[in-house]
Amino acid sequence: MIYNGISFLGIFFLVLPGWVFSTNRKRSNWKLVAWGISLQPAFAVLVAKIVGERTAATEVVGFRDVALIPAKTKTLSQIGICALCAVTLACMMTARTAGIFFTDTTILLEK
């Protein structure tokens, strides 16, 4: 529930500077702003769908190509373990970078 509040505050703080620095605040078209904000989840779903479909299509083609060369199974399995380790390390580095920004001991937002 707290994340919904944080998301709302994020939207509020994105719209607030536009309103504060506006030269004519009375002409703010709040209906247009509401439409723009309400379309964001639809764009997110569309982008996620496109990325998901591309990933699935790429994996199917890649699996088909690997299945055509059964003599290289041992080599591919060794590369697979190295790739799994590399991806795990990359995810850990990404999580660490995100942790820098979202913890109490952040470098950017000192207390």
Backbone torsions as a table, in degrees:
resi	resn	phi	psi	omega
1	MET	NA	-34.9	-179.3
2	ILE	-64.4	-30.9	-179.0
3	TYR	-69.1	-31.5	175.7
4	ASN	-64.0	-40.9	177.8
5	GLY	-65.2	-40.6	178.4
6	ILE	-64.8	-40.5	178.2
7	SER	-63.4	-42.7	178.3
8	PHE	-62.2	-43.7	178.3
9	LEU	-62.7	-36.8	177.5
10	GLY	-61.6	-44.9	177.4
11	ILE	-63.9	-42.2	179.5
12	PHE	-59.7	-45.0	-178.5
13	PHE	-75.8	-14.8	171.6
14	LEU	-79.7	-35.6	-178.5
15	VAL	-82.3	-33.7	-175.3
16	LEU	-56.1	-48.3	179.7
17	PRO	-61.4	-34.8	176.9
18	GLY	-62.2	-39.7	178.9
19	TRP	-73.7	-42.3	-177.8
20	VAL	-62.6	-43.1	-176.5
21	PHE	-90.3	6.7	178.2
22	SER	-69.9	141.1	178.6
23	THR	-80.4	-23.8	179.4
24	ASN	-136.8	86.1	-173.7
25	ARG	-65.3	-27.9	-177.9
26	LYS	-70.8	-21.4	-179.9
27	ARG	-89.5	7.1	179.5
28	SER	-61.5	125.5	-179.3
29	ASN	-91.9	89.1	-175.1
30	TRP	-68.7	-26.6	176.5
31	LYS	-65.3	-42.2	177.4
32	LEU	-65.0	-40.6	177.8
33	VAL	-62.4	-44.8	179.2
34	ALA	-62.2	-41.2	177.5
35	TRP	-62.7	-43.9	179.8
36	GLY	-61.9	-42.2	179.2
37	ILE	-69.8	-38.7	-178.1
38	SER	-70.7	-22.5	178.0
39	LEU	-79.2	-16.1	-177.5
40	GLN	-58.6	-45.6	177.3
41	PRO	-61.6	-35.3	178.3
42	ALA	-65.0	-42.2	176.4
43	PHE	-62.7	-39.6	179.6
44	ALA	-62.9	-42.9	178.9
45	VAL	-64.6	-42.6	179.8
46	LEU	-62.0	-46.7	179.7
47	VAL	-64.5	-42.6	179.0
48	ALA	-62.1	-39.1	179.9
49	LYS	-65.8	-44.8	-179.6
50	ILE	-63.5	-45.6	179.9
51	VAL	-64.0	-41.1	178.7
52	GLY	-63.1	-43.1	179.4
53	GLU	-66.0	-40.6	178.5
54	ARG	-64.5	-41.2	179.4
55	THR	-63.9	-45.6	-180.0
56	ALA	-62.6	-43.8	179.9
57	ALA	-63.3	-41.1	179.6
58	THR	-64.5	-42.1	-179.5
59	GLU	-66.0	-39.2	-179.9
60	VAL	-64.8	-45.3	179.1
61	VAL	-64.3	-42.4	179.1
62	GLY	-63.3	-41.3	179.0
63	PHE	-66.0	-39.0	178.6
64	ARG	-62.4	-42.6	179.6
65	ASP	-65.8	-38.1	178.8
66	VAL	-68.8	-36.3	-179.3
67	ALA	-66.1	-20.8	-179.2
68	LEU	-77.7	-12.1	-178.0
69	ILE	-123.9	72.1	-177.7
70	PRO	-66.8	-18.4	-180.0
71	ALA	-69.7	-18.9	-177.6
72	LYS	-100.8	19.9	-176.6
73	THR	-59.7	-43.9	-178.4
74	LYS	-63.6	-46.6	179.8
75	THR	-62.1	-44.5	-179.8
76	LEU	-64.2	-36.7	179.2
77	SER	-69.2	-34.8	176.5
78	GLN	-68.1	-41.8	177.2
79	ILE	-65.2	-35.9	-179.7
80	GLY	-61.1	-41.2	178.5
81	ILE	-65.4	-43.1	177.9
82	CYS	-63.0	-41.8	179.4
83	ALA	-64.6	-39.9	178.1
84	LEU	-62.6	-42.5	177.5
85	CYS	-64.2	-41.7	179.7
86	ALA	-64.3	-42.6	179.3
87	VAL	-66.8	-38.9	177.7
88	THR	-62.1	-44.8	177.4
89	LEU	-63.1	-39.9	178.7
90	ALA	-63.5	-41.2	177.6
91	CYS	-65.0	-39.1	178.1
92	MET	-64.9	-39.9	178.3
93	MET	-66.5	-38.5	177.2
94	THR	-64.5	-42.8	178.9
95	ALA	-64.4	-38.0	178.5
96	ARG	-65.8	-41.3	177.8
97	THR	-63.5	-42.8	176.8
98	ALA	-64.3	-36.0	178.6
99	GLY	-64.2	-30.8	177.5
100	ILE	-62.0	-38.2	-175.6
101	PHE	-85.7	-21.1	-173.1
102	PHE	-118.6	31.6	175.8
103	THR	-125.6	171.3	178.6
104	ASP	-72.2	-20.1	-178.1
105	THR	-101.4	34.1	-177.9
106	THR	-66.2	147.5	179.5
107	ILE	-75.2	-36.2	-173.5
108	LEU	-78.2	-33.6	-175.1
109	LEU	-115.5	72.9	-178.7
110	GLU	-69.8	147.0	179.2
111	LYS	-89.1	NA	NA
